[in-house]
Amino acid sequence: MDETMPRERPEPEREGKTRTLRLPTRKGYITANHFRDGRPSEVFFKLSLETPRSEEAAWADVAMTFLSIALQYGCPPGSLIG
């Protein structure tokens, strides 16, 4: 039995908020965009003062891509961060 949920992709233009995070050695920026009904649809994270191809940046991109796709498939945010 196949009970897969369809992926709800974000619209081309969407609302979002960016916050600054103060980490021990640098700053980071996290952006959360939302569907029209207010549910989070995707998340981005950027470390300041990084080289574009750093290993930290790559792992952050992988984690945020995973999180964003899970949100688009209807996974509740609270079950992903806990």
C-alpha positions as CSV (number, residue, x, y, z in Angstrom):
1,M,0.0,0.0,0.0
2,D,1.5,3.3,-1.1
3,E,0.6,6.2,1.3
4,T,3.1,8.8,0.2
5,M,2.1,12.4,0.7
6,P,2.5,14.8,-2.2
7,R,5.2,17.4,-2.0
8,E,3.9,20.9,-1.6
9,R,6.4,23.2,-3.2
10,P,6.7,26.8,-2.1
11,E,5.3,29.5,-4.4
12,P,7.7,31.6,-6.4
13,E,7.2,34.6,-4.1
14,R,6.8,33.9,-0.4
15,E,7.0,35.5,3.0
16,G,10.0,34.9,5.2
17,K,12.0,36.0,8.2
18,T,15.8,36.2,8.7
19,R,17.4,36.1,12.2
20,T,21.0,36.6,13.2
21,L,22.6,34.0,15.4
22,R,25.6,34.7,17.5
23,L,27.8,31.7,17.6
24,P,31.1,31.4,19.7
25,T,33.4,32.2,16.7
26,R,31.2,34.0,14.2
27,K,27.7,35.1,13.3
28,G,25.2,33.0,11.4
29,Y,21.9,33.9,9.6
30,I,18.9,31.7,9.5
31,T,16.0,32.4,7.1
32,A,12.6,30.6,7.3
33,N,10.2,31.1,4.4
34,H,6.5,30.2,4.8
35,F,3.5,29.0,2.8
36,R,0.6,31.4,2.5
37,D,-1.1,29.8,5.5
38,G,1.9,30.5,7.7
39,R,3.5,27.0,7.9
40,P,7.2,26.9,7.3
41,S,8.2,25.8,3.8
42,E,11.9,26.1,3.7
43,V,14.9,27.0,5.8
44,F,18.3,28.4,4.9
45,F,21.4,28.9,7.1
46,K,24.5,31.0,6.2
47,L,27.6,31.4,8.3
48,S,29.4,34.7,8.0
49,L,33.1,34.8,7.2
50,E,33.2,31.4,5.5
51,T,34.8,30.4,2.3
52,P,32.1,29.4,-0.2
53,R,33.3,25.8,-0.4
54,S,33.9,25.2,3.3
55,E,32.9,21.8,4.8
56,E,30.7,23.6,7.4
57,A,28.8,25.4,4.7
58,A,28.3,22.1,2.8
59,W,26.9,20.3,5.8
60,A,24.7,23.2,6.7
61,D,23.3,23.1,3.1
62,V,22.6,19.4,3.4
63,A,20.8,19.8,6.7
64,M,18.7,22.7,5.5
65,T,17.8,20.9,2.3
66,F,16.7,17.9,4.3
67,L,14.7,20.1,6.7
68,S,13.0,22.0,3.8
69,I,12.0,18.9,1.9
70,A,10.6,17.3,5.0
71,L,8.5,20.4,5.7
72,Q,7.2,20.4,2.1
73,Y,6.1,16.8,2.5
74,G,4.1,17.8,5.6
75,C,6.4,16.8,8.4
76,P,5.5,18.8,11.5
77,P,8.4,21.2,12.5
78,G,8.3,20.1,16.1
79,S,9.1,16.5,15.1
80,L,12.2,17.6,13.3
81,I,13.7,19.7,15.9
82,G,13.6,18.2,19.3
